[in-house]
Amino acid sequence: MSTPTNHWKLGLFMTVGIAAIIGTIIFFGGRSLKKETVPYKTYFDESVQGLEIGSPVKFRGVSIGNVSDISLAGNKRHVEVTYELGVKVLNSLGLAAEKAPGAKTRLVVPKDLRVQLASAGITGVKFIQLDFFEEKSNPPLELPFEVPENYIPAVASMMKNLEDSVVSAVDQFPELANQLLLVFTRVSTILTGIEDIQLPQKLAETLTLINAVLNQVNNAIVAIDPKGLSTEAQTTLKTVNTAVIGLNQVLAKVNSDRGLVASVQRTSDALGSMATNANHVGPAMEDALRDVQGAAQSVQRLADALELDPDMLIKGRARRVAK
């Protein structure tokens, strides 16, 4: 026999379970509602297709908020994107400025901080990326309206830059085509001129003449008799060799013990001794001895000169240069 179902207990269990679920939702929802945020705006001069409300906002890959609104700006050209940045995460990253008591938290916005539209992989889903860019090459956009205080400048996305580069390249195609046409025209003119003056035939004739001249020069070189050409040179060398041998013999005789230099030296020494011992001979003899001694000294100087310049007797005395 089956036990009857207690509907009252079952209803009570279901009621308590549903109440617990609702309480949990309210608790966590309240905590999320109490999350303090600070709003900021950015204006994009490009399509934001793929960016939705709730899309993440990241600072160098770290999530710091979410997109809260997407609309057109007043000039109907730029897109105004509003996003909420979490105060807690800003404080943890050191991006929140110090605030006075009662004032709202503000983001520290350096001059080179920019907002860029980025894509998550190849899905086409976009998000907001905050990062630092070189200020000189990425100046703030010139907007035709006044921006609010909570404004961060934007830079073009990678897709925008790629699109601009492609458009610029396509715009330059006509100019490049004109330049190529001018080059081809000039080349055609040059080739026509070469054909008119028959330059290949003339070059061939010139090469033939050069070849003939080289053959003639080669034949002339082969016809030269080396022995006949060197006969005079050999004769001159023999003559110079004979003169050198004779000169060496003369110098040997001059410098030998019985040569001119030694004889003159001995004569000078003897005359000197005679002059030393001739004081009793008288004034006349003394004068004669002085003359002889002067002659000996002259001979001595000649010997010294020959010793310094042995070939002086062959070459003769050098001429004095006129001052």
C-alpha positions as CSV (number, residue, x, y, z in Angstrom):
1,M,0.0,0.0,0.0
2,S,1.6,3.4,-1.1
3,T,2.2,6.2,1.3
4,P,0.1,9.3,0.5
5,T,2.0,12.4,-0.9
6,N,2.5,15.2,1.6
7,H,1.7,18.2,-0.7
8,W,2.1,20.7,2.1
9,K,5.8,19.8,2.8
10,L,6.5,19.7,-0.9
11,G,5.1,23.2,-1.4
12,L,7.0,24.5,1.6
13,F,10.3,23.1,0.2
14,M,9.7,24.7,-3.3
15,T,8.8,28.1,-1.7
16,V,12.0,28.1,0.5
17,G,14.1,27.1,-2.5
18,I,12.7,29.9,-4.8
19,A,13.1,32.5,-2.0
20,A,16.8,31.5,-1.5
21,I,17.5,31.8,-5.2
22,I,15.8,35.2,-5.3
23,G,17.7,36.3,-2.3
24,T,21.0,35.3,-3.8
25,I,20.2,37.1,-7.0
26,I,19.3,40.2,-5.1
27,F,22.4,40.0,-2.9
28,F,24.9,39.7,-5.7
29,G,22.9,42.1,-7.9
30,G,23.0,44.7,-5.1
31,R,26.7,44.3,-4.7
32,S,27.2,44.8,-8.4
33,L,24.9,47.9,-8.4
34,K,26.9,49.3,-5.6
35,K,30.1,49.1,-7.7
36,E,31.5,52.6,-8.0
37,T,32.4,53.7,-11.5
38,V,33.4,56.9,-13.3
39,P,32.2,57.7,-16.8
40,Y,34.4,58.9,-19.7
41,K,33.8,59.8,-23.3
42,T,35.7,59.3,-26.5
43,Y,34.9,60.4,-30.1
44,F,35.8,58.2,-33.0
45,D,36.2,59.4,-36.6
46,E,35.6,55.9,-38.0
47,S,33.0,53.1,-37.9
48,V,32.5,51.3,-34.6
49,Q,30.9,48.3,-36.2
50,G,31.3,45.3,-33.8
51,L,31.3,47.5,-30.7
52,E,28.3,46.9,-28.4
53,I,27.0,48.2,-25.1
54,G,28.7,46.1,-22.5
55,S,31.9,45.6,-24.5
56,P,34.9,45.6,-22.3
57,V,37.3,48.5,-21.8
58,K,40.9,47.5,-21.3
59,F,44.1,49.2,-20.2
60,R,47.0,47.3,-21.8
61,G,44.9,44.1,-21.7
62,V,43.5,44.6,-18.2
63,S,39.8,45.0,-18.0
64,I,38.9,48.3,-16.2
65,G,35.3,48.9,-17.4
66,N,32.5,48.5,-19.9
67,V,30.9,50.5,-22.7
68,S,27.7,52.1,-21.5
69,D,26.5,54.1,-24.5
70,I,27.1,54.5,-28.2
71,S,25.6,57.4,-30.2
72,L,26.4,60.0,-32.8
73,A,28.0,63.2,-31.8
74,G,26.4,66.6,-32.5
75,N,28.1,67.0,-35.9
76,K,26.6,63.6,-37.1
77,R,30.0,62.5,-38.2
78,H,31.9,61.4,-35.1
79,V,30.7,58.5,-32.9
80,E,30.4,59.3,-29.2
81,V,31.2,56.3,-27.0
82,T,30.7,56.5,-23.3
83,Y,32.2,53.9,-21.0
84,E,32.2,53.3,-17.2
85,L,35.6,52.7,-15.5
86,G,35.7,50.9,-12.2
87,V,37.1,53.1,-9.4
88,K,38.5,50.1,-7.5
89,V,40.5,48.8,-10.5
90,L,41.7,52.3,-11.3
91,N,43.0,52.6,-7.7
92,S,44.7,49.2,-7.9
93,L,46.4,50.2,-11.2
94,G,47.4,53.6,-9.8
95,L,45.3,55.4,-12.5
96,A,42.9,57.3,-10.2
97,A,43.8,60.8,-9.2
98,E,43.7,61.9,-5.6
99,K,40.3,63.4,-4.8
100,A,39.0,65.8,-2.2
101,P,36.5,64.5,0.4
102,G,33.1,64.3,-1.3
103,A,34.4,64.7,-4.8
104,K,34.1,62.0,-7.5
105,T,37.0,59.9,-8.4
106,R,38.8,60.9,-11.6
107,L,41.1,59.2,-13.9
108,V,44.7,60.4,-14.4
109,V,44.8,61.3,-18.1
110,P,48.4,61.8,-19.2
111,K,49.0,63.8,-22.4
112,D,50.0,60.6,-24.3
113,L,47.1,58.5,-23.2
114,R,44.8,57.5,-26.1
115,V,41.7,55.3,-26.7
116,Q,41.8,52.9,-29.7
117,L,39.1,50.7,-31.2
118,A,40.6,47.1,-31.1
119,S,39.3,43.7,-32.3
120,A,39.3,40.5,-30.4
121,G,40.9,38.0,-32.7
122,I,39.2,37.3,-36.1
123,T,35.6,37.3,-34.7
124,G,35.0,40.9,-35.5
125,V,34.0,41.6,-31.9
126,K,35.5,45.0,-30.8
127,F,36.4,46.5,-27.5
128,I,38.0,49.7,-26.2
129,Q,41.7,49.7,-25.6
130,L,43.5,52.4,-23.5
131,D,47.3,52.7,-24.1
132,F,50.1,55.2,-24.4
133,F,51.0,56.6,-27.9
134,E,53.6,59.0,-29.1
135,E,52.0,62.4,-28.8
136,K,53.9,63.9,-31.7
137,S,52.7,61.4,-34.3
138,N,49.3,60.9,-32.6
139,P,47.9,64.3,-31.8
140,P,44.3,64.7,-30.5
141,L,41.6,64.9,-33.1
142,E,40.4,68.4,-34.0
143,L,36.7,68.3,-33.1
144,P,34.3,70.9,-34.3
145,F,32.6,71.0,-30.9
146,E,33.6,71.5,-27.3
147,V,34.6,68.3,-25.5
148,P,33.5,67.5,-21.9
149,E,35.8,67.4,-19.0
150,N,35.8,63.6,-18.8
151,Y,37.2,63.2,-22.3
152,I,40.1,61.0,-23.6
153,P,41.3,61.5,-27.1
154,A,41.2,58.7,-29.7
155,V,43.6,57.4,-32.3
156,A,42.7,55.5,-35.5
157,S,42.4,51.8,-35.2
158,M,44.8,49.4,-37.0
159,M,42.0,48.7,-39.6
160,K,41.5,52.4,-40.1
161,N,45.2,52.9,-40.7
162,L,45.3,50.0,-43.1
163,E,42.3,51.3,-45.0
164,D,43.9,54.8,-45.2
165,S,47.1,53.3,-46.5
166,V,45.3,51.3,-49.2
167,V,43.3,54.3,-50.3
168,S,46.4,56.4,-50.5
169,A,48.2,53.8,-52.6
170,V,45.2,53.5,-54.9
171,D,45.1,57.2,-55.3
172,Q,48.7,57.2,-56.4
173,F,48.2,54.6,-59.1
174,P,47.3,57.1,-61.8
175,E,50.4,59.1,-61.2
176,L,52.5,56.0,-61.2
177,A,51.0,54.9,-64.4
178,N,51.8,58.3,-66.0
179,Q,55.4,58.1,-64.8
180,L,55.7,54.6,-66.2
181,L,54.3,55.7,-69.5
182,L,56.9,58.5,-69.7
183,V,59.7,56.1,-69.0
184,F,58.5,53.7,-71.7
185,T,58.2,56.6,-74.1
186,R,61.8,57.7,-73.4
187,V,63.1,54.1,-73.8
188,S,61.3,53.7,-77.1
189,T,62.8,57.0,-78.3
190,I,66.3,55.9,-77.3
191,L,65.9,52.5,-79.0
192,T,64.6,54.2,-82.2
193,G,67.6,56.6,-82.2
194,I,70.0,53.7,-81.8
195,E,68.4,51.9,-84.7
196,D,68.5,55.0,-86.9
197,I,72.2,55.6,-86.4
198,Q,72.9,51.9,-86.9
199,L,74.9,51.8,-83.6
200,P,75.3,48.0,-83.5
201,Q,76.9,47.9,-86.9
202,K,79.3,50.8,-86.0
203,L,80.3,49.1,-82.8
204,A,81.1,46.0,-84.7
205,E,83.2,47.9,-87.2
206,T,85.0,49.7,-84.3
207,L,85.8,46.4,-82.6
208,T,87.1,45.0,-85.9
209,L,89.5,48.0,-86.3
210,I,90.7,47.7,-82.7
211,N,91.4,44.0,-83.3
212,A,93.4,44.8,-86.4
213,V,95.5,47.4,-84.6
214,L,96.2,45.0,-81.8
215,N,97.4,42.4,-84.3
216,Q,99.8,44.9,-85.9
217,V,101.2,45.9,-82.5
218,N,101.7,42.3,-81.6
219,N,103.5,41.6,-84.9
220,A,105.8,44.7,-84.3
221,I,106.7,43.4,-80.9
222,V,107.5,39.9,-82.1
223,A,109.7,41.4,-84.9
224,I,112.0,43.2,-82.4
225,D,115.4,41.5,-82.0
226,P,116.3,41.5,-78.4
227,K,120.0,40.7,-79.1
228,G,120.4,43.6,-81.5
229,L,118.5,45.9,-79.2
230,S,120.8,45.2,-76.3
231,T,124.1,45.4,-78.2
232,E,124.7,49.1,-77.5
233,A,123.7,48.7,-73.9
234,Q,126.1,45.9,-73.5
235,T,128.9,47.9,-75.1
236,T,128.2,50.9,-72.8
237,L,128.3,48.6,-69.7
238,K,131.6,47.1,-70.8
239,T,133.1,50.7,-71.2
240,V,131.9,51.7,-67.8
241,N,133.3,48.6,-66.3
242,T,136.7,49.2,-67.8
243,A,136.7,52.8,-66.5
244,V,135.8,51.7,-63.1
245,I,138.6,49.1,-63.0
246,G,141.1,51.7,-64.1
247,L,139.9,54.2,-61.5
248,N,140.2,51.5,-58.8
249,Q,143.8,50.8,-59.8
250,V,144.7,54.5,-59.7
251,L,143.1,54.9,-56.3
252,A,145.0,51.8,-55.1
253,K,148.3,53.3,-56.2
254,V,147.5,56.6,-54.6
255,N,146.5,55.0,-51.2
256,S,149.3,52.4,-51.1
257,D,152.4,52.6,-48.8
258,R,154.4,53.7,-51.9
259,G,151.8,55.8,-53.4
260,L,151.4,59.6,-53.9
261,V,149.8,60.2,-50.5
262,A,152.5,58.4,-48.5
263,S,155.3,60.0,-50.5
264,V,153.9,63.5,-50.0
265,Q,153.4,62.7,-46.2
266,R,157.1,61.6,-45.9
267,T,158.4,64.7,-47.8
268,S,156.3,67.0,-45.6
269,D,157.7,65.4,-42.5
270,A,161.3,65.6,-43.7
271,L,160.9,69.2,-44.7
272,G,159.4,70.0,-41.4
273,S,162.3,68.5,-39.5
274,M,164.8,70.4,-41.7
275,A,163.0,73.6,-41.0
276,T,163.0,72.9,-37.3
277,N,166.9,72.4,-37.2
278,A,167.7,75.3,-39.6
279,N,167.6,78.2,-37.1
280,H,171.3,78.7,-37.4
281,V,171.4,78.9,-41.2
282,G,170.2,82.5,-41.3
283,P,167.2,84.6,-42.4
284,A,167.5,83.6,-46.1
285,M,167.6,79.9,-45.4
286,E,164.7,80.3,-43.0
287,D,162.6,82.0,-45.7
288,A,163.4,79.3,-48.2
289,L,162.4,76.6,-45.7
290,R,159.1,78.4,-45.1
291,D,158.4,78.4,-48.8
292,V,159.2,74.7,-49.0
293,Q,157.1,74.0,-46.0
294,G,154.2,75.9,-47.6
295,A,154.6,73.8,-50.7
296,A,154.6,70.7,-48.5
297,Q,151.4,71.8,-46.9
298,S,149.8,72.4,-50.3
299,V,150.8,68.9,-51.3
300,Q,149.3,67.6,-48.0
301,R,146.0,69.4,-48.7
302,L,146.0,67.8,-52.2
303,A,146.5,64.4,-50.6
304,D,143.7,65.0,-48.2
305,A,141.4,66.1,-51.0
306,L,142.3,63.0,-53.0
307,E,141.5,60.9,-50.0
308,L,138.1,62.5,-49.7
309,D,137.4,62.4,-53.4
310,P,139.6,59.8,-55.1
311,D,138.1,60.3,-58.6
312,M,138.9,64.1,-58.6
313,L,141.9,63.5,-60.9
314,I,139.5,62.0,-63.5
315,K,136.5,64.3,-63.1
316,G,138.6,67.5,-62.7
317,R,137.9,70.3,-60.2
318,A,134.2,71.2,-59.7
319,R,133.1,74.6,-60.9
320,R,132.1,77.2,-58.4
321,V,128.5,78.2,-58.5
322,A,128.1,81.9,-59.1
323,K,126.3,83.7,-56.2
